[in-house]
C-alpha cells in the first residue's frame, strides 16, 4: 500500500484540533480556535495550510513574529481584528494579511464579533525556527526535530 496522499479532500472532513500547544496560562485566549491541517492531509511539506475557525472572543495565537517563517492569512467569513505593533485594523471576508519572516512585528487576530471568523492560514515550514512573543515572557524554538520548545525570553524553561 502506498503512502501517497490524496490530491483532493473535503476540508471539513479533516480532523479538527481545538486550542493550542502553548503552556498554561498562555493557552487560555486561544481555547476557542479550531484548526484543520489541510496541507498535512494533502501531503504538503514545504508550507502549511490550515483552515481556522475562531469562536467569538477567541485569539488566533499570542501576539508573535517568526525569524524564519513567512505567514499569510485570508479571511473567508466574518470580521477579525488584526493587532500588530502599529495598532489595530479590521480584516473582513475577502481581505488578506502577510507577515514576512524576520520582521519583528508581533501580530495576531482576535475575534471581537458575535459570529465565528473563518480563514486560511499559510506559512513556511522551516526546520529551525524561533518565534518571539511580544506581550508575554515566552519564546518558542524548533531545532529541526519538528516540535516547538517553549521557554521564557531568557531561555529558562516554562514549568
N, C-alpha and C positions, 0 to 999 in steps of 0.2 A: 504494500500500500504506500502511496506517495504522500509526502508532507506538503504537497502543493496546496496553497491557499486559493480560495475562490477569487474570481475577478469581479464578482458582483455579489452584494449582500443586501439584506433588508436592515437598515440602520437600527431600527428599534428592536430588532431581534438580537442584537449584540448585547451581551450581559452588561448590566449597569453596576458601576462602583459608586457608592454614596460616601460623601465626606472626603477626607484627605489622609495622607500619611504623616501629617505634622504631629509632633508630640503635643500633649496637653500642656497648657490650655490653648495653644495656638491653633488647634484644630476646630475649636468651637464655632467661629464665624463661617466656616466652610462646611458645616454639617449638612446644610441644605443644598449642596452641589451634587449633581449626578453626572457621571462621565461614562460615555460609551466609546471604547478604544477602537474606532473604525479602522485606523491604519494597521493595528495589530491583527484584526480579523481578516484583513486583506493581504497580510504578509509583508507590509511595507517595513523597511528597516532603516532608511536614510532620513525619514522625517515622520513625526507622529501626527495623526489626525484624530481629534476627539469631537464627538457630538456632546455638548454640555448643556445641561438644564440647571438654571439657578432658581430655586424657590424664592418667593418673596422674602426679603431680608437677608438672603444668603450672599456670601462673597465668593468670587472665583478662586481666590487664594489670599494669602497675606500679601501686602504690597512688596514687590520684589523686582529684581533685574538679574539677568544672566550674563556671565562673562563670555560664554562660547555658543549660546543657542539663540537663534532668532525666534521670535514668536509673532503670530498673526491671529487675529480673531475677526470673524464675520458674523454679524448679528442676523439671525433668521427670523426670530419672533421676539416681540417685547421691547422694552426700553431698559437699558443698563446705564449706570453712572460709571464712567471711566475716571479713575483717580490716579494722577501722576504727580511728579514733583511740581509741575506747572499749575496744578489745581484740578478742577472737575469739569467734565464735559459729558454730554449725553450721546449715547450710541443707540440708534434705533434700527429696526429691521432694514436691511439693505446697506448699512454702513460697516466699515472695516477699520481696524487699527493695527499697526505694526510696531514691533519693538526690536530693533536691531541688537544683536549681541554686542556686549562690551560697552554699551551706553548706559551709564549709571542713572537711569531714570526709573525709580520704583513705580510700579503700576499694578493695578488690579481693577476688576469690575465688581460693582455692588448692585444688587437688585433692590432698589428702593420703591418699586411699584407693588401693586396688589396682584400682579399676574406673573407667571413664570417668564423667564428670559431663556431663549434657546439660541445657541451659537456654535459655530465651528471654530475649533482651536487647532492651529497647525504650528508645529515647531520642529526645529532641528533636533537630531538625536546625537549629540556629542558624547563620545565615550568618556571624556573627562569634562567635568563641569563644576562651577561654583556659582551658587545663587545667593545673592545678598538680599536681606530683608530690611527694608527702610525704616519701619516703625517699631520693630521689636528686636530684642537681643538674640538673634538667630542667624545662622548661616547654614547652607546645605552644600555638601561636597559629594560628588560621584567620582570615583577613582578608576573607572574603567570596568568595574565589576557589575555595573547596572543599577545598584541600589544607592540611594542617597543616604548619607550620614548627617544627622543634624547636630550642630554644636552651637554654643554661644559664639559671639563675634570674636572673642579672644581665643577660640579653639577648644575651650573646656566642654566636655560632654553635657548634654541636657539630660537630666535624670528622667 
